[in-house]
Amino acid sequence: MDLIKASILPGFMELLPDDQIVFNTIKNKIIKTFEDHAFKAIETPVIEKKEILLAKGGGETSKQVYSIDHESRDMALRFDLTVPLARYVAQHYHELDFPFRRYHVSKVYRGERNQKGRYKEFYQCDIDIIGDKELNIHNDAEIPYIMYKAFEAINVEGLVININNRKLLTGYFNYLGIDNRVDILRLIDKKDKMDIDKFKSLLEEELADSNKYERLLEFITIDGSNEEILDKLKGLKVDNEEFVIGLDELDTVYTYMKLFGMDDESIKINLYITRGLDYYTGMVYESFIKGHENLGSVCSGGRYDDLASNYTKQKLPGVGMSIGLTRLYFILSQAGLIDIKARPYCELLIIPMEGALEYSMGLLNQLRSSGIRSQIYFEKNKMGKIFSYADKENIPYVAIIGEEEMKENKISLKNMKTGHQEAISRDEIKTIREKI
Amino acid sequence: MDLIKASILPGFMELLPDDQIVFNTIKNKIIKTFEDHAFKAIETPVIEKKEILLAKGGGETSKQVYSIDHESRDMALRFDLTVPLARYVAQHYHELDFPFRRYHVSKVYRGERNQKGRYKEFYQCDIDIIGDKELNIHNDAEIPYIMYKAFEAINVEGLVININNRKLLTGYFNYLGIDNRVDILRLIDKKDKMDIDKFKSLLEEELADSNKYERLLEFITIDGSNEEILDKLKGLKVDNEEFVIGLDELDTVYTYMKLFGMDDESIKINLYITRGLDYYTGMVYESFIKGHENLGSVCSGGRYDDLASNYTKQKLPGVGMSIGLTRLYFILSQAGLIDIKARPYCELLIIPMEGALEYSMGLLNQLRSSGIRSQIYFEKNKMGKIFSYADKENIPYVAIIGEEEMKENKISLKNMKTGHQEAISRDEIKTIREKI
């Protein structure tokens, strides 16, 4: 029989066990953060009706969707967790209580072109709070705070959550009488990707009015400390209701992010953040790692007015953020920023000598009852090979069981890192837990 | 805009949050059992090359495979976790150490026809131990023992793991000179699904030799205690090497399952268990819940000689078992056998009165630092509605914060189940953890 080359499709991530343990540890710490902050898990099918997934209509997304070819039903793989959330909340509206605090950590699928660090299958870690008709602005401070705690839990230092409010910009557009907002929003969103002079000339061209240009430029280049930015914005005395609401929301969110426990250095009011053409209507967030801003935003989101308008007449406003975990793992490992001590899959390897297998079984059970991840090396092999196995598998302790150990009811415990060996009586086995 | 009805495809499971918490608790306890017994997680892409997935060739499986229709690549969704394991081990052979103890808990996809309790997307919980060229028989005792521990961890009582060894049956076939083994294996596998007289007459017809029929029937109806069955099998004095090896393996596995810590009532040597036409070559396992045998096997598997022969010339024998978790959850809940105390997603709801929000923020942070899953009710609502929210969300404690609480630096803690209310000083907050 001809062999088939064992390989996976390009653009998919697959890890070796040592890296997988680190990845899973990161994922579990993020989940634990969400759960510790009173969010509930939901899980939705990976395959959904295409009409549900593409309710919002075409664009880039529909080209990237993986369609399923089976019994001529219109099915596809979800490309994010927000559309399934909208469908879930609309479908189960009468069985849910609001505010609905849900997290969802799962894989999504996008048939993008191959590109380094972009994956076609990737984990998203989403948290959202959905209100029924209304949702208080304080939730808009809690969401970024929880993401800040998630990054703290996975030992990523220097996270700065950039915040802005869309109403500020649209209010200011109205105030200045600017009509072609979409083009200008798009331009502002791309500001950091081009030379500042290039940006200025494009903005001037787009606005075709030197007064408007000057005032908009002055506005979006407002900088300083967070307090200074807020003061300058208040000082503009813009007579537009939307602007005033946006400024008040931004101020409240900033204040409450600190009350939740974030320090000022982890928050940056950034008036360029617009989240492009997304469906956000109020607060918007992007997050960067200090000194690694070039890696792009590692956690983004915002406030939306009406989550599920394609599926229900209920008005369901919400606020949420998402971590693209597969990409985050890739960029953190590329940048050498992974600082996770994962628990070894096996902490103690028992090597039974001839005739010591039954005795070793009792020892194995005792070790496992004491919470020590243990296994017996059952195979027949040379001692050198067995030690090399323990070494390569990063098993920290090895216990050889021979006649002497059985007679004295002891185990000879060898620390694989230091080479130190000591005899421990069976009564003291629980103390091994502290050594690991 | 026309609304699209929010719904999922038939044959997919989606749970409401309360049930999801129970499901996740079960899944996490199974994973913890695997990890406590020194198994490592792997994760493989859900989408793989079709030639990899269907390497073993057609049959029922290929009809059930979900193909992906995207940029004319031959891709499909995995239908089990064993084929991806084989591909993974073949692909990464030089980077892995053997014996390779891996677990994999993830979703697989089968486009089966709609049927109650059968899902098109379902979780499998697999453990396998893969050897390089050889794998000791003691592993065949550890795998069912760990599954036994997994069921213990999720409080399912009365699990009986039925064990057999294929070599016994094929050895006995050889010994009797029976040629049409496939048909007879298939028949024996279906024995429990038909009337015993019907089975006997079909078996007699198939064998067309009354001596062979009598002796095979005598063999497969051997019953009694496990020890008695082993004694009877030894007493047959079958002069066939395969039979002798099979009997010795069965005896060893039975003995070691007990040495690992299983009681005799949880093991049943069952000579009908053949696992039909699967690729197993030695030990085979099926598991039933006492008194609920009609639910079918809840955990099955066996020993295979050569895992990855489609992808590599390396001989990789292994032994493994699998729980179909989605189906298990369904049948346990239908049979009222779920006995899981899931931790509430939120343990304490803070209700701030007018002017108490900032004070409540400090309290929230203190509660969360003490490991109590807490949230503030930020929305403006009537007290009755808020209490009804806490009730429906199964939040066990509510703390109302008003002027008095702020003045005395206390919280009024109300037990939502008993209605009991008590004042607790801020210094004693850690004690709440014990109440929950």
Interface residues (C-beta under 8 A of the other chain):
Chain A: M1 L3 I4 K5 A6 S7 I8 L9 F12 M13 E14 L15 L16 P17 Q20 I21 F23 N24 E35 D36 H37 A38 F39 K40 A41 I42 E43 T44 P45 V46 I47 E48 K49 E51 I52 A55 Y66 S67 I68 D69 H70 E71 R73 M75 L77 R87 Y88 A90 Q91 H92 E95 L96 D97 P99 R101 R102 K107 Y109 G111 K120 E121 G131 E134 L135 N136 H138 N139 Y256 L259 F260 G261 A308 S309 N310 Y311 T312 K313 Y345 C346 E347 L357 E358 M361 G362 L364 N365 R368 G371 R373 S374 Q375 I376 F378 E379 K380 Y389 K392 E393
Chain B: M1 L3 I4 K5 A6 S7 I8 L9 F12 M13 E14 L15 L16 P17 Q20 I21 F23 N24 E35 D36 H37 A38 F39 K40 A41 I42 E43 T44 P45 V46 I47 E48 K49 E51 I52 A55 Y66 S67 I68 D69 H70 E71 R73 M75 L77 R87 Y88 A90 Q91 H92 E95 L96 D97 P99 R101 R102 K107 Y109 G111 K120 E121 G131 E134 L135 N136 H138 N139 Y256 L259 F260 G261 A308 S309 N310 Y311 T312 K313 Y345 C346 E347 L357 E358 M361 G362 L364 N365 R368 G371 R373 S374 Q375 I376 F378 E379 K380 Y389 K392 E393
